[in-house]
């Protein structure tokens, strides 16, 4: 069985449509369950979920509450509640295609040597078109954009599945432990790195994870995620998250991360030059702003 876990905090606007997109999947309903973890919602999430359950009595749907605020705590609650031997996390502000659950189940059942999978994350702009300053790099940052082609393959380099579109064997968490509750988003905060922490631990134990091109998540992007305030808060807290994550491992890991940050600065400045000479300077300067904020957070200068 597969357990689809949705961790949510005040996303009533989107949660109903997401649940409907899961219920529309072509995987037999006896082969999956939905566990929704309410992380102290103050909107009408519960009422929407109750209406969904009443309208879809053939869907194995469970609603639970995690009182400890934070995405990592909610994810851990989902693991404890899950009855499936496969677990997939689906972002609460997203939609999935009808073959999504079947794609995950068929691949992992056919490849016992693979421990986790992830797929493309495609932005679905809610109120506007994609801004002219957007690049692949800022799209990955703000929209969670992820795409590595149309073939099944290992994730390249140090890349790993996006946290809101990742499926694991349940036994993974018995081997590497649960999500670190000191990392990840809490309420309206934008800290992260909790999924990177899990995948680093998986790598250290020789576990394998693959990219599935048909495992597509459509991530809804409202206008506020494209505004300067959100951009600054998110990028600074990315740096803060990495500082916290690496220092928890050891000073050597933190120093190594600083070294990588210096290399990324070199790449950012090269891109600035390329975008400027191609008459798209705002794309380059947005990347410089991104790098500056991450570095400040990494150095603890926020």
Secondary structure, DSSP 8 states (H G I E B T S, - for coil): -EEEEEEESS-HHHHHHHHHHHHT-SS-GGGEEEEEEE-S--SSHHHHHHHHHHH-TTS-EEEEE--S-SHHHHHHHHHHH--SSEEEEE-TTEEE-TTHHHHHHHHHHH-TT--EEEEEEEEEESSS---TT--HHHHHHHH--B---SS-EE--TT----TTEEEEETHHHHHH-S--TTSS--TT-----HHHHHHHHHHHTT--EEEEEEEEEEEEE-GGGGSHHHHHHHHHHHHHHHHHHHHHH-HHHHHHHHHHHHHHHHHHHHHHHHHHHTT-HHHHHHHHHHHHHHHHHHHT--
